Amino acid sequence: MKPDETRLVSVLAEGIKDGRVVMVGPVRQEVLSGIKHVEQFEKLREHLAAFPDAAIESLDYVEAARLDNLCRTAGVQCGEVDMLLCAVAERNHWTILTNDAGLIRCAEVVQHRAMVGRPERGERRLLEVV
């Protein structure tokens, strides 16, 4: 594993232990989509069930569109789910835990924290599995 990946795994393990990791439904769907074997799908579904779904509100979709427009203006192409993650995380003051270079680039444009340093005491993390 690369040093950055090792750090992410460490932070993820700490966050899971402390109950500070949440997920949004679109990420859960994205992770589970495309799994060909029913046994693998069910096993992963069971593991992901440990992470509560973060609520997505109407204002998050509007904010995601605004953030996407900011990125486009800066010449950065971001996915709709990535911008939704940033909007939900920003509203809740969460840090996105990811090693997805595209999401990190988008988060930088909108000035959102994407796995920066150690989690603050009591800070919740939004899990984006890649």
C-alpha contacts under 8 A as a table, 3 or more apart, distances in Angstrom:
res1	aa1	res2	aa2	distance
1	M	5	E	6.04
1	M	6	T	6.12
2	K	5	E	5.18
2	K	6	T	6.19
3	P	6	T	5.01
3	P	7	R	6.21
4	D	7	R	5.09
4	D	8	L	6.24
5	E	8	L	5.00
5	E	9	V	6.15
5	E	99	N	7.33
6	T	9	V	5.16
6	T	10	S	6.17
7	R	10	S	5.04
7	R	11	V	6.15
8	L	11	V	5.12
8	L	12	L	5.93
8	L	97	L	7.27
8	L	98	T	7.57
8	L	99	N	7.79
8	L	115	M	7.82
9	V	12	L	5.00
9	V	13	A	6.01
10	S	13	A	5.16
10	S	14	E	6.20
11	V	14	E	5.08
11	V	15	G	6.03
11	V	118	R	6.92
11	V	119	P	7.45
12	L	15	G	5.01
12	L	16	I	6.03
12	L	21	V	7.62
12	L	97	L	7.65
13	A	16	I	5.13
13	A	17	K	6.12
14	E	17	K	5.13
14	E	18	D	6.20
15	G	18	D	5.08
15	G	19	G	5.94
15	G	20	R	4.93
15	G	21	V	5.64
15	G	124	R	7.72
15	G	125	R	7.30
16	I	19	G	4.99
16	I	20	R	6.08
16	I	21	V	5.71
17	K	20	R	7.82
20	R	122	G	7.48
20	R	123	E	6.84
20	R	124	R	4.42
20	R	125	R	5.79
21	V	51	F	6.43
21	V	52	P	7.86
21	V	124	R	5.97
21	V	125	R	4.86
21	V	126	L	5.84
21	V	127	L	6.04
22	V	51	F	5.19
22	V	52	P	5.23
22	V	53	D	5.98
22	V	54	A	6.06
22	V	124	R	7.43
22	V	125	R	6.25
22	V	126	L	5.01
22	V	127	L	5.69
23	M	27	V	6.85
23	M	28	R	6.99
23	M	51	F	6.09
23	M	52	P	6.16
23	M	53	D	4.96
23	M	54	A	5.72
23	M	126	L	5.60
23	M	127	L	5.08
23	M	128	E	6.93
24	V	27	V	5.59
24	V	28	R	6.52
24	V	53	D	5.03
24	V	54	A	5.11
24	V	55	A	7.20
24	V	56	I	7.48
24	V	85	L	7.59
24	V	126	L	7.70
24	V	127	L	7.86
25	G	28	R	5.01
25	G	29	Q	6.19
25	G	53	D	6.13
25	G	54	A	7.63
26	P	29	Q	5.06
26	P	30	E	6.08
26	P	81	V	6.91
27	V	30	E	4.90
27	V	31	V	6.06
27	V	81	V	7.67
27	V	128	E	6.45
27	V	129	V	7.24
28	R	31	V	5.27
28	R	32	L	6.24
28	R	48	L	7.44
29	Q	32	L	5.22
29	Q	33	S	5.91
30	E	33	S	5.25
31	V	129	V	6.96
31	V	130	V	7.55
32	L	35	I	6.21
32	L	41	F	6.52
32	L	44	L	7.40
32	L	45	R	7.09
35	I	38	V	7.50
35	I	40	Q	7.03
35	I	41	F	5.83
36	K	40	Q	7.84
36	K	41	F	7.53
37	H	40	Q	5.41
37	H	41	F	6.26
38	V	41	F	4.99
38	V	42	E	6.09
39	E	42	E	5.22
39	E	43	K	6.14
40	Q	43	K	5.14
40	Q	44	L	6.13
41	F	44	L	5.32
41	F	45	R	5.97
42	E	45	R	4.94
42	E	46	E	6.09
43	K	46	E	5.21
43	K	47	H	6.37
44	L	47	H	5.02
44	L	48	L	6.08
45	R	48	L	5.16
45	R	49	A	6.14
46	E	49	A	5.13
46	E	50	A	7.36
47	H	50	A	5.92
48	L	51	F	5.68
49	A	52	P	6.99
56	I	60	D	6.33
56	I	88	V	6.62
57	E	60	D	5.29
57	E	61	Y	7.18
58	S	61	Y	5.48
58	S	62	V	6.79
59	L	62	V	5.10
59	L	63	E	6.09
60	D	63	E	5.01
60	D	64	A	5.93
60	D	84	L	6.52
60	D	87	A	5.40
60	D	88	V	5.85
60	D	91	R	7.82
61	Y	64	A	4.95
61	Y	65	A	6.29
61	Y	84	L	6.33
61	Y	87	A	7.56
62	V	65	A	5.19
62	V	66	R	6.36
63	E	66	R	4.96
63	E	67	L	6.11
63	E	84	L	7.74
63	E	87	A	5.74
64	A	67	L	5.07
64	A	68	D	6.05
64	A	80	E	7.27
64	A	83	M	4.80
64	A	84	L	4.85
64	A	85	L	7.96
64	A	86	C	7.14
64	A	87	A	5.33
65	A	68	D	4.99
65	A	69	N	6.20
65	A	80	E	7.84
65	A	83	M	7.30
66	R	69	N	5.12
66	R	70	L	6.38
67	L	70	L	4.99
67	L	71	C	6.30
67	L	83	M	6.34
67	L	87	A	7.68
67	L	110	V	6.34
68	D	71	C	5.08
68	D	72	R	6.19
68	D	77	Q	7.94
68	D	78	C	6.51
68	D	79	G	7.94
68	D	80	E	7.39
68	D	83	M	6.11
69	N	72	R	5.08
69	N	73	T	6.11
70	L	73	T	5.15
70	L	74	A	6.32
70	L	109	V	7.53
70	L	110	V	6.99
71	C	74	A	5.00
71	C	75	G	6.25
71	C	76	V	4.98
71	C	77	Q	6.47
71	C	78	C	6.91
71	C	106	C	6.53
71	C	109	V	6.13
71	C	110	V	7.04
72	R	75	G	4.87
72	R	76	V	5.23
72	R	77	Q	5.86
72	R	78	C	7.75
73	T	76	V	7.45
74	A	109	V	7.41
76	V	105	R	7.82
76	V	106	C	6.87
76	V	109	V	7.96
77	Q	106	C	7.75
78	C	82	D	6.54
78	C	83	M	6.88
78	C	102	G	7.03
78	C	103	L	7.19
78	C	106	C	6.13
79	G	82	D	5.17
79	G	83	M	6.41
80	E	83	M	5.21
80	E	84	L	6.16
81	V	84	L	4.89
81	V	85	L	6.10
82	D	85	L	5.07
82	D	86	C	6.34
82	D	103	L	5.96
82	D	106	C	7.80
83	M	86	C	4.99
83	M	87	A	6.15
83	M	106	C	7.74
84	L	87	A	5.03
84	L	88	V	6.14
85	L	88	V	5.28
85	L	89	A	5.93
85	L	96	I	7.70
85	L	126	L	7.91
86	C	89	A	5.11
86	C	90	E	5.87
86	C	96	I	7.54
86	C	107	A	6.75
86	C	112	H	6.82
87	A	90	E	5.15
87	A	91	R	6.17
88	V	91	R	5.27
88	V	92	N	6.30
89	A	92	N	5.22
89	A	93	H	5.78
89	A	94	W	4.68
89	A	95	T	6.36
89	A	96	I	6.74
89	A	126	L	6.51
90	E	93	H	4.93
90	E	94	W	6.17
90	E	95	T	7.93
90	E	112	H	6.90
91	R	94	W	7.81
94	W	113	R	7.95
94	W	123	E	6.75
94	W	124	R	5.62
94	W	125	R	5.26
94	W	126	L	6.24
95	T	112	H	7.75
95	T	113	R	5.37
95	T	114	A	5.55
95	T	115	M	5.82
95	T	116	V	7.49
95	T	124	R	7.27
95	T	125	R	5.19
95	T	126	L	6.19
96	I	113	R	6.66
96	I	114	A	4.62
96	I	115	M	5.54
96	I	125	R	5.98
96	I	126	L	4.95
96	I	127	L	6.20
96	I	128	E	6.72
97	L	114	A	6.03
97	L	115	M	4.80
97	L	125	R	6.60
97	L	126	L	6.24
97	L	127	L	5.37
97	L	128	E	5.91
97	L	129	V	7.97
98	T	103	L	7.71
98	T	104	I	7.53
98	T	114	A	6.81
98	T	115	M	6.51
98	T	127	L	7.21
98	T	128	E	5.53
98	T	129	V	6.56
98	T	130	V	7.00
99	N	104	I	7.41
99	N	130	V	7.03
100	D	103	L	5.42
100	D	104	I	6.24
100	D	130	V	6.46
101	A	104	I	5.06
101	A	105	R	6.08
102	G	105	R	5.10
102	G	106	C	6.23
103	L	106	C	5.05
103	L	107	A	5.99
104	I	107	A	5.00
104	I	108	E	6.14
104	I	114	A	5.95
105	R	108	E	5.14
105	R	109	V	6.47
106	C	109	V	5.14
106	C	110	V	6.41
107	A	110	V	5.21
107	A	111	Q	5.73
107	A	112	H	4.86
107	A	113	R	6.61
107	A	114	A	6.30
108	E	111	Q	4.73
108	E	112	H	6.04
108	E	113	R	7.41
108	E	114	A	7.84
109	V	112	H	7.81
113	R	116	V	6.06
116	V	119	P	7.93
119	P	122	G	7.97
119	P	123	E	6.13
119	P	124	R	7.95
119	P	125	R	8.00
120	E	123	E	5.24
